[in-house]
Amino acid sequence: MNTPDKTRDAVKRGPTYNKLLALLLLLIFAERIYVLCELGPMYCSGADDINYVPSGIFFADTGILAYDNIPVQSALIMPGMPLVIGFVSLIFGDGVALWASLKVLWSLFGTLTALYLSLIHI
């Protein structure tokens, strides 16, 4: 079982481990950015979570959480995604810049997840 003590121990592994971990995390992030550059920000895997982007934009404009059947308010939605997407859309608009910034953000989230998992010994 993972305990707070194990997390603290992971940080104390030494400079060699930390350098290798930093290199691995840099490679993970660089690979994701490379794929983003190769496929472009508008690339979509066809998953149903694509509906969260219009939901986030709609939320930023109206404050209403809706999914798939915009503008009908829905309780069947993970509210965190539209909140994050809505905030990013306030900064970057609703065009290609939004898609690119979201994909960089998701890449960063994935890289930070790898860091977290390495710190808790998984």
Buried (B, 14 or more C-beta within 10 A) or exposed (E): EEEEEEEEEBEEEEEEEEEEBEEBBEEBBEEBBEEBEEEEBEEEEEEEEEBBBBBBBBBBEEEBBBBEEBEEEEEEBEEEBBBBBBEBBBEBEBEEBBBBBBBBEEBEEEBEEBEEEBBEEE
